[in-house]
């Protein structure tokens, strides 16, 4: 890619810079989100265990608040205690109200978990085509340069075309980590969402039980 940056025209340099920006952005998201999902998973496991092992609601809330450094379960616990009573949001039976507020809380957590996935998917889908564009343009420049010189030799063809093909390899090198990270993180996100939905379901059943209380 460096020869194209040094000898290519504005379009070749633009393609190279776009690939570089895509690579840096995807790796930033991969490192940041990988660490975030690891912390969220550990925090979720500790908080769920602490909640169900508590003797009562007050103790459970205190334990979760002390352990939930990532803000995973506390939004759900706070949501079920802050239901407006004099509005339509507070209308309906207890189960419907809890379902509504827990669903809203899960959606907010889901948006947080999904953050960055669109960028990884976009880079993984478009980077190979951006690299291909750079290759096609590099080959076009090489062919027009040979046509202008009026001389065609094998060394004149292999050198410029080989340099242009680097763009395709660069596009694949940018796309592959993004695609792999998207798939791995998507699977982990699905697991976390399933755990959160299971906890929300059990929490609702606990609160609508005859002896439940907040």
Backbone as JSON, one array per atom type, in Angstrom:
{
  "sequence": "XXXXXXXXXXXXXXXXXXXXXXXXXXXXXXXXXXXXXXXXXXXXXXXXXXXXXXXXXXXXXXXXXXXXXXXXXXXXXXXXXXXXXXXXXXXXXXXXXXXXXXXXXXXXXXXXXXXXXXXXXXXXXXXXXXXXXXXXXXXXXXXXXXXXXXXXXXXXXXXXXXXXXXXXXXXXXXXXXXXXXXXXXXXXXXXXXXXXXXXXXXXXXXXXXXXXXX",
  "N": [[0.81, -1.2, 0.0], [2.02, 1.2, 0.59], [3.67, 2.04, -1.66], [1.61, 2.84, -3.4], [0.51, 4.92, -1.97], [2.61, 6.67, -2.08], [3.12, 7.02, -4.82], [0.68, 6.98, -6.1], [-2.38, 8.53, -7.31], [-4.76, 11.08, -6.25], [-7.14, 9.64, -5.78], [-6.3, 7.02, -5.26], [-4.82, 7.44, -2.94], [-6.87, 8.36, -1.29], [-8.5, 6.08, -1.07], [-6.73, 4.4, 0.28], [-6.44, 5.79, 2.7], [-9.06, 5.69, 3.63], [-9.34, 2.94, 4.13], [-7.44, 2.72, 6.15], [-8.58, 4.31, 8.18], [-10.92, 2.85, 8.62], [-9.82, 0.47, 9.61], [-8.53, 1.32, 11.99], [-10.75, 2.34, 13.42], [-12.38, 0.03, 13.68], [-10.7, -1.66, 15.21], [-10.45, -0.18, 17.54], [-13.11, -0.3, 18.48], [-13.3, -3.09, 18.76], [-11.41, -3.71, 20.8], [-12.29, -2.02, 22.91], [-15.01, -2.8, 23.22], [-14.81, -5.53, 23.62], [-13.53, -5.63, 26.14], [-15.53, -4.35, 27.6], [-17.75, -6.12, 27.4], [-16.69, -8.3, 28.72], [-16.41, -7.29, 31.34], [-19.11, -6.68, 31.88], [-20.28, -9.23, 31.76], [-19.08, -10.54, 33.95], [-19.94, -8.87, 36.04], [-22.72, -9.18, 35.85], [-23.09, -11.91, 36.48], [-22.2, -11.98, 39.16], [-23.98, -10.18, 40.37], [-26.56, -11.27, 39.93], [-26.35, -13.68, 41.36], [-25.9, -12.65, 43.93], [-28.29, -11.28, 44.37], [-30.34, -13.27, 44.45], [-29.51, -14.76, 46.59], [-29.93, -13.19, 48.76], [-31.66, -12.42, 51.87], [-33.92, -10.79, 51.8], [-35.78, -8.14, 50.05], [-34.67, -5.53, 50.5], [-32.07, -6.1, 51.43], [-31.14, -7.47, 49.21], [-31.16, -5.46, 47.26], [-29.22, -3.72, 48.3], [-26.94, -5.32, 48.18], [-26.72, -5.77, 45.4], [-26.38, -3.16, 44.51], [-23.89, -2.58, 45.59], [-22.26, -4.32, 44.2], [-22.79, -3.98, 41.49], [-21.07, -2.54, 39.47], [-21.09, -1.94, 36.79], [-23.61, -1.16, 36.11], [-25.76, -2.99, 35.44], [-27.89, -4.6, 36.56], [-29.09, -2.86, 38.41], [-30.59, -0.77, 37.05], [-32.9, -2.21, 36.32], [-33.95, -3.0, 38.81], [-34.46, -0.52, 39.93], [-36.33, 0.44, 38.15], [-38.66, -1.09, 38.55], [-39.51, -0.1, 40.92], [-40.23, 2.51, 40.54], [-42.64, 3.09, 39.29], [-45.03, 5.06, 37.71], [-48.09, 6.03, 39.19], [-50.36, 7.56, 38.64], [-50.79, 7.78, 35.91], [-51.18, 6.67, 32.48], [-49.14, 4.89, 32.13], [-49.01, 3.64, 34.53], [-51.3, 2.23, 34.59], [-53.48, -0.65, 34.48], [-53.07, -4.16, 35.45], [-50.88, -5.52, 38.01], [-48.98, -7.27, 36.89], [-48.93, -6.5, 34.19], [-47.93, -3.87, 34.37], [-45.37, -4.33, 35.44], [-44.27, -5.88, 33.4], [-44.15, -3.95, 31.38], [-42.35, -1.94, 32.37], [-40.05, -3.44, 32.81], [-39.53, -4.4, 30.26], [-38.91, -1.99, 28.96], [-36.57, -1.33, 30.37], [-34.91, -3.49, 29.65], [-34.69, -3.04, 26.92], [-33.16, -0.68, 26.86], [-30.78, -1.59, 28.01], [-30.19, -3.44, 26.03], [-29.65, -1.78, 23.82], [-27.31, -0.65, 24.71], [-25.64, -2.9, 24.81], [-25.55, -3.57, 22.11], [-24.19, -1.51, 20.98], [-21.83, -0.31, 18.69], [-21.82, -2.58, 17.12], [-22.92, -2.12, 14.61], [-20.98, -0.62, 13.32], [-18.86, -2.49, 13.13], [-20.09, -4.41, 11.51], [-20.5, -2.9, 9.2], [-17.88, -2.22, 8.42], [-16.86, -4.79, 8.0], [-18.43, -5.58, 5.82], [-17.99, -3.71, 3.79], [-15.26, -3.06, 3.51], [-13.73, -4.96, 1.86], [-14.7, -4.29, -0.69], [-13.97, -1.63, -0.91], [-11.21, -1.93, -0.94], [-11.03, -3.4, -3.33], [-11.89, -1.47, -5.12], [-9.7, 0.27, -4.95], [-7.77, -1.41, -6.08], [-8.72, -1.81, -8.72], [-8.63, 0.81, -9.65], [-5.89, 1.3, -9.39], [-4.85, -0.55, -11.24], [-5.96, 0.51, -13.55], [-4.6, 2.98, -13.68], [-2.0, 2.0, -14.04], [-2.22, 0.72, -16.56], [-2.99, 2.85, -18.22], [-0.71, 4.41, -17.95], [1.24, 2.79, -19.19], [0.19, 2.72, -21.74], [0.47, 5.35, -22.46], [3.25, 5.59, -22.53], [3.9, 3.97, -24.63], [5.25, 1.57, -24.65], [5.31, -1.85, -23.85], [6.06, -4.17, -21.52], [6.82, -7.16, -19.67], [7.79, -6.69, -17.1], [6.96, -4.15, -16.73], [4.27, -4.53, -16.41], [3.8, -6.39, -14.32], [4.84, -5.17, -12.0], [3.38, -2.58, -11.38], [0.73, -3.64, -11.36], [0.89, -5.62, -9.41], [1.4, -4.02, -7.18], [-1.03, -2.66, -7.12], [-2.77, -4.73, -6.51], [-2.31, -5.05, -3.85], [-4.06, -3.44, -2.54], [-6.48, -4.89, -2.54], [-5.79, -7.03, -0.86], [-5.33, -5.51, 1.44], [-7.9, -4.56, 1.95], [-9.21, -6.96, 2.6], [-7.73, -7.64, 4.87], [-8.53, -5.67, 6.6], [-11.27, -6.2, 6.81], [-11.62, -8.86, 7.79], [-10.9, -9.12, 10.67], [-12.95, -7.48, 11.69], [-15.3, -8.82, 10.91], [-15.0, -11.31, 12.23], [-14.92, -10.42, 14.92], [-17.46, -9.27, 15.09], [-19.14, -11.51, 14.85], [-18.32, -13.13, 17.05], [-18.72, -11.38, 19.23], [-21.43, -10.85, 18.86], [-22.56, -13.32, 19.48], [-21.89, -13.49, 22.19], [-23.27, -11.26, 23.16], [-25.9, -12.09, 22.69], [-26.05, -14.15, 24.59], [-25.78, -12.7, 27.0], [-28.07, -11.06, 26.83], [-30.04, -13.03, 26.95], [-29.65, -13.97, 29.57], [-30.29, -11.65, 31.01], [-32.98, -11.31, 30.28], [-34.03, -13.64, 31.37], [-33.6, -13.13, 34.11], [-35.21, -10.85, 34.41], [-37.73, -11.93, 33.92], [-37.97, -13.76, 36.07], [-37.83, -11.92, 38.15], [-40.15, -10.42, 37.79], [-42.09, -12.4, 38.29], [-41.52, -12.86, 40.93], [-42.27, -10.45, 42.14], [-45.0, -10.27, 41.66], [-45.99, -12.3, 43.11], [-48.0, -13.53, 45.83], [-46.86, -12.94, 48.38], [-44.93, -11.16, 47.82], [-43.05, -8.13, 47.96], [-41.98, -4.75, 47.71]],
  "CA": [[0.0, 0.0, 0.0], [2.87, 2.39, 0.69], [3.98, 2.58, -2.99], [0.46, 3.54, -3.95], [0.39, 6.19, -1.27], [3.69, 7.56, -2.51], [3.11, 7.26, -6.26], [-0.68, 7.02, -6.63], [-3.02, 9.84, -7.4], [-5.6, 11.43, -5.11], [-8.12, 8.58, -5.51], [-5.58, 5.91, -4.62], [-4.52, 7.83, -1.56], [-8.13, 8.42, -0.56], [-8.89, 4.7, -0.76], [-5.82, 3.89, 1.31], [-6.77, 6.44, 3.96], [-10.34, 5.15, 4.09], [-9.06, 1.63, 4.72], [-6.73, 2.93, 7.41], [-9.55, 4.78, 9.17], [-11.78, 1.71, 8.93], [-9.08, -0.47, 10.44], [-8.34, 1.89, 13.32], [-12.05, 2.41, 14.09], [-12.84, -1.3, 14.05], [-9.88, -2.19, 16.29], [-10.84, 0.54, 18.76], [-14.36, -0.9, 18.94], [-13.05, -4.47, 19.18], [-10.73, -3.72, 22.1], [-13.15, -1.41, 23.92], [-16.23, -3.57, 23.47], [-14.43, -6.81, 24.21], [-13.34, -5.41, 27.57], [-16.82, -4.01, 28.2], [-18.56, -7.33, 27.52], [-16.09, -9.13, 29.77], [-16.79, -6.71, 32.63], [-20.55, -6.84, 32.05], [-20.58, -10.63, 32.06], [-18.7, -10.84, 35.33], [-20.82, -8.13, 36.94], [-24.05, -9.79, 35.81], [-23.08, -13.18, 37.22], [-22.1, -11.68, 40.6], [-25.18, -9.49, 40.85], [-27.68, -12.21, 39.95], [-26.15, -14.58, 42.48], [-26.08, -11.9, 45.18], [-29.7, -10.94, 44.53], [-31.16, -14.41, 44.84], [-29.04, -15.28, 47.87], [-30.27, -12.25, 49.82], [-32.86, -12.84, 52.61], [-35.06, -9.92, 51.52], [-35.59, -7.18, 48.97], [-33.76, -4.45, 50.89], [-30.7, -6.63, 51.43], [-30.77, -7.78, 47.82], [-30.86, -4.21, 46.56], [-27.96, -3.23, 48.8], [-25.87, -6.16, 47.64], [-26.57, -5.51, 43.97], [-25.83, -1.81, 44.34], [-22.46, -2.63, 45.91], [-21.53, -5.14, 43.22], [-23.12, -3.64, 40.1], [-20.25, -1.41, 39.03], [-21.35, -1.7, 35.37], [-24.99, -0.74, 35.89], [-26.46, -4.03, 34.68], [-29.16, -4.97, 37.18], [-29.72, -1.77, 39.16], [-31.67, -0.1, 36.3], [-34.13, -3.0, 36.37], [-34.49, -2.94, 40.16], [-35.0, 0.82, 40.14], [-37.5, 0.64, 37.29], [-39.85, -1.71, 39.12], [-39.92, 0.67, 42.1], [-40.55, 3.88, 40.15], [-43.77, 3.05, 38.35], [-45.99, 6.14, 37.97], [-49.4, 5.47, 39.49], [-51.46, 8.41, 38.17], [-50.7, 7.93, 34.46], [-51.48, 5.45, 31.74], [-48.03, 3.94, 32.33], [-49.29, 2.9, 35.75], [-52.6, 1.57, 34.48], [-53.42, -2.09, 34.26], [-52.75, -4.94, 36.63], [-49.48, -5.5, 38.44], [-48.13, -8.0, 35.94], [-48.76, -5.69, 32.98], [-47.04, -2.77, 34.68], [-44.01, -4.84, 35.57], [-43.83, -6.26, 32.07], [-43.85, -2.74, 30.62], [-41.13, -1.26, 32.83], [-38.9, -4.33, 32.6], [-39.25, -4.4, 28.83], [-38.2, -0.75, 28.64], [-35.22, -1.44, 30.91], [-34.16, -4.44, 28.82], [-34.38, -2.4, 25.64], [-32.06, 0.24, 27.08], [-29.57, -2.4, 28.15], [-29.9, -4.03, 24.73], [-29.0, -0.76, 23.0], [-25.94, -0.53, 25.21], [-24.87, -4.08, 24.39], [-25.42, -3.58, 20.66], [-23.42, -0.35, 20.52], [-20.6, -0.65, 17.98], [-22.01, -3.71, 16.21], [-23.18, -1.62, 13.26], [-19.69, -0.24, 12.73], [-18.14, -3.72, 12.77], [-20.76, -5.02, 10.36], [-20.27, -2.04, 8.03], [-16.48, -2.4, 8.0], [-16.7, -6.14, 7.45], [-19.13, -5.72, 4.55], [-17.57, -2.74, 2.77], [-13.81, -2.94, 3.34], [-13.22, -5.65, 0.67], [-15.06, -3.56, -1.91], [-13.12, -0.44, -0.95], [-9.91, -2.41, -1.42], [-11.17, -3.75, -4.74], [-11.9, -0.21, -5.85], [-8.31, 0.71, -5.06], [-7.07, -2.28, -7.03], [-9.18, -1.49, -10.08], [-8.09, 2.12, -10.02], [-4.44, 1.16, -9.56], [-4.61, -1.22, -12.53], [-6.29, 1.49, -14.59], [-3.48, 3.91, -13.77], [-0.85, 1.3, -14.62], [-2.45, 0.5, -17.98], [-2.93, 4.13, -18.94], [0.68, 4.84, -17.98], [1.95, 2.02, -20.22], [-0.31, 3.15, -23.04], [1.05, 6.66, -22.76], [4.67, 5.43, -22.85], [4.02, 3.27, -25.9], [6.05, 0.37, -24.49], [4.69, -2.86, -23.01], [6.98, -5.25, -21.13], [6.27, -7.92, -18.57], [8.15, -6.07, -15.84], [6.13, -2.96, -16.6], [2.91, -4.93, -16.05], [3.74, -7.08, -13.02], [5.12, -4.25, -10.89], [2.24, -1.75, -11.01], [-0.47, -4.42, -11.04], [1.13, -6.24, -8.1], [1.19, -3.0, -6.16], [-2.46, -2.37, -7.04], [-3.46, -5.84, -5.84], [-2.14, -4.91, -2.41], [-5.28, -2.82, -2.02], [-7.44, -5.95, -2.26], [-5.33, -7.7, 0.36], [-5.55, -4.6, 2.57], [-9.33, -4.56, 2.25], [-9.52, -8.2, 3.31], [-7.11, -7.58, 6.19], [-9.37, -4.8, 7.43], [-12.6, -6.77, 6.98], [-11.65, -10.13, 8.52], [-11.06, -8.95, 12.12], [-14.27, -6.9, 11.99], [-16.32, -9.87, 10.77], [-14.83, -12.26, 13.33], [-15.34, -9.78, 16.16], [-18.92, -9.11, 15.04], [-19.78, -12.8, 15.12], [-18.03, -13.56, 18.42], [-19.41, -10.49, 20.17], [-22.86, -11.04, 18.71], [-22.93, -14.51, 20.25], [-21.81, -13.15, 23.61], [-24.38, -10.34, 23.44], [-27.1, -12.91, 22.78], [-26.04, -14.85, 25.88], [-26.08, -11.73, 28.06], [-29.47, -10.67, 26.72], [-30.86, -14.14, 27.45], [-29.55, -13.97, 31.03], [-31.05, -10.51, 31.51], [-34.4, -11.59, 30.1], [-34.41, -14.63, 32.37], [-33.68, -12.47, 35.41], [-36.39, -9.97, 34.4], [-38.92, -12.79, 34.04], [-38.04, -14.25, 37.45], [-38.1, -10.77, 39.01], [-41.59, -10.11, 37.67], [-42.85, -13.43, 38.99], [-41.31, -12.65, 42.37], [-43.0, -9.25, 42.61], [-46.45, -10.45, 41.57], [-46.38, -13.36, 44.03], [-48.83, -12.98, 46.92], [-46.1, -12.46, 49.51], [-43.85, -10.29, 47.36], [-43.17, -6.73, 48.3], [-40.8, -3.96, 47.4]],
  "C": [[0.86, 1.26, 0.0], [3.3, 2.91, -0.68], [2.82, 3.34, -3.61], [0.24, 4.87, -3.26], [1.43, 7.19, -1.75], [3.55, 7.96, -3.98], [1.7, 7.39, -6.84], [-1.23, 8.43, -6.67], [-3.92, 10.06, -6.19], [-6.59, 10.32, -4.77], [-7.46, 7.4, -4.81], [-5.26, 6.23, -3.17], [-5.79, 7.9, -0.71], [-8.58, 7.03, -0.15], [-8.02, 4.14, 0.36], [-6.15, 4.5, 2.68], [-8.11, 5.94, 4.51], [-10.15, 3.79, 4.74], [-8.35, 1.77, 6.06], [-7.69, 3.38, 8.51], [-10.49, 3.65, 9.59], [-11.08, 0.73, 9.88], [-8.92, 0.06, 11.86], [-9.67, 1.91, 14.09], [-12.53, 1.04, 14.54], [-12.03, -1.88, 15.2], [-10.17, -1.48, 17.6], [-12.11, -0.06, 19.34], [-14.14, -2.31, 19.45], [-12.44, -4.51, 20.58], [-11.64, -3.18, 23.19], [-14.35, -2.29, 24.25], [-15.92, -4.94, 24.04], [-14.22, -6.7, 25.71], [-14.66, -5.12, 28.27], [-17.68, -5.25, 28.4], [-18.01, -8.26, 28.59], [-16.47, -8.61, 31.15], [-18.28, -6.89, 32.9], [-20.92, -8.27, 32.41], [-20.24, -10.99, 33.49], [-19.62, -10.14, 36.32], [-22.21, -8.75, 36.99], [-24.1, -11.07, 36.63], [-23.04, -12.92, 38.73], [-23.4, -11.1, 41.13], [-26.38, -10.42, 40.93], [-27.56, -13.16, 41.14], [-26.4, -13.87, 43.81], [-27.55, -11.58, 45.41], [-30.5, -12.12, 45.06], [-30.71, -15.04, 46.15], [-29.38, -14.36, 49.05], [-31.55, -12.7, 50.54], [-34.09, -11.99, 52.32], [-34.72, -8.91, 50.45], [-34.57, -6.1, 49.32], [-32.31, -4.92, 50.88], [-30.23, -6.95, 50.02], [-30.39, -6.51, 47.06], [-29.52, -3.63, 47.02], [-26.79, -4.02, 48.23], [-25.63, -5.88, 46.16], [-25.95, -4.14, 43.74], [-24.34, -1.78, 44.64], [-21.65, -3.35, 44.84], [-21.7, -4.67, 41.78], [-22.37, -2.39, 39.64], [-20.51, -1.04, 37.57], [-22.79, -1.27, 35.09], [-25.8, -1.71, 35.07], [-27.84, -4.31, 35.26], [-29.85, -3.82, 37.9], [-30.78, -1.03, 38.36], [-32.97, -0.88, 36.33], [-34.77, -2.94, 37.75], [-35.1, -1.57, 40.45], [-36.28, 1.04, 39.33], [-38.76, 0.07, 37.92], [-40.34, -0.97, 40.36], [-40.35, 2.09, 41.77], [-41.66, 3.91, 39.11], [-44.75, 4.17, 38.67], [-47.4, 5.59, 38.12], [-50.55, 6.26, 38.87], [-51.43, 8.65, 36.67], [-51.09, 6.62, 33.8], [-50.37, 4.41, 31.9], [-48.24, 3.11, 33.57], [-50.61, 2.18, 35.72], [-52.41, 0.07, 34.25], [-53.06, -2.83, 35.53], [-51.25, -4.94, 36.89], [-48.56, -6.18, 37.43], [-47.89, -7.19, 34.68], [-47.82, -4.51, 33.21], [-45.59, -3.22, 34.75], [-43.45, -5.25, 34.21], [-43.39, -5.04, 31.27], [-42.52, -2.11, 31.06], [-39.9, -2.14, 32.64], [-38.54, -4.41, 31.13], [-38.48, -3.15, 28.43], [-36.76, -0.8, 29.15], [-34.35, -2.38, 30.1], [-33.8, -3.84, 27.47], [-33.21, -1.43, 25.77], [-30.74, -0.51, 27.25], [-29.18, -3.05, 26.82], [-29.22, -3.04, 23.8], [-27.54, -0.59, 23.43], [-25.08, -1.7, 24.76], [-24.61, -4.08, 22.89], [-24.55, -2.44, 20.13], [-22.1, -0.8, 19.9], [-20.75, -1.79, 17.0], [-22.23, -3.24, 14.77], [-21.87, -1.24, 12.58], [-18.92, -1.47, 12.28], [-18.76, -4.38, 11.55], [-20.5, -4.21, 9.09], [-18.86, -2.21, 7.51], [-16.3, -3.78, 7.36], [-17.34, -6.31, 6.09], [-18.54, -4.86, 3.45], [-16.07, -2.69, 2.52], [-13.27, -3.72, 2.13], [-13.54, -4.92, -0.62], [-14.28, -2.26, -2.04], [-11.73, -0.83, -1.45], [-9.95, -2.79, -2.89], [-11.22, -2.51, -5.61], [-10.5, 0.34, -6.02], [-7.51, -0.12, -6.04], [-7.44, -1.94, -8.47], [-8.6, -0.16, -10.54], [-6.58, 2.07, -10.23], [-4.08, 0.48, -10.88], [-4.89, -0.27, -13.69], [-5.15, 2.49, -14.77], [-2.26, 3.26, -14.42], [-1.02, 1.11, -16.12], [-2.39, 1.8, -18.78], [-1.5, 4.66, -19.0], [1.48, 4.1, -19.04], [1.49, 2.44, -21.61], [0.29, 4.49, -23.44], [2.52, 6.55, -23.15], [4.88, 4.73, -24.19], [4.85, 2.01, -25.84], [5.35, -0.57, -23.51], [5.68, -3.98, -22.77], [6.43, -5.92, -19.89], [6.59, -7.28, -17.23], [7.35, -4.78, -15.62], [4.7, -3.29, -16.17], [2.86, -5.49, -14.63], [3.95, -6.12, -11.85], [3.91, -3.42, -10.49], [0.99, -2.54, -10.63], [-0.32, -5.12, -9.7], [0.93, -5.25, -6.97], [-0.3, -2.68, -6.01], [-3.22, -3.47, -6.31], [-3.29, -5.8, -4.33], [-3.39, -4.3, -1.78], [-6.35, -3.87, -1.7], [-7.07, -6.7, -0.99], [-5.56, -6.82, 1.59], [-7.02, -4.57, 2.95], [-9.74, -5.81, 3.0], [-8.94, -8.19, 4.72], [-7.9, -6.69, 7.14], [-10.69, -5.48, 7.76], [-12.62, -8.0, 7.89], [-11.74, -9.95, 10.04], [-12.42, -8.39, 12.51], [-15.36, -7.96, 11.93], [-16.23, -10.88, 11.92], [-15.3, -11.67, 14.65], [-16.86, -9.62, 16.21], [-19.62, -10.41, 15.39], [-19.57, -13.24, 16.56], [-18.79, -12.69, 19.43], [-20.92, -10.61, 20.06], [-23.35, -12.26, 19.49], [-22.91, -14.21, 21.74], [-22.94, -12.2, 24.02], [-25.68, -11.11, 23.57], [-27.18, -13.65, 24.1], [-26.39, -13.9, 27.02], [-27.54, -11.29, 28.03], [-30.39, -11.76, 27.23], [-30.82, -14.2, 28.98], [-30.35, -12.83, 31.63], [-32.55, -10.74, 31.39], [-34.88, -12.64, 31.11], [-34.53, -14.02, 33.76], [-34.92, -11.58, 35.5], [-37.67, -10.79, 34.56], [-39.07, -13.28, 35.47], [-38.35, -13.12, 38.41], [-39.58, -10.39, 38.96], [-42.43, -11.13, 38.43], [-42.71, -13.28, 40.5], [-42.18, -11.52, 42.89], [-44.51, -9.41, 42.53], [-46.93, -11.61, 42.44], [-47.14, -12.77, 45.2], [-48.04, -12.38, 48.05], [-45.0, -11.5, 49.11], [-44.11, -8.87, 47.79], [-41.88, -6.02, 47.99], [-40.47, -3.08, 48.59]]
}
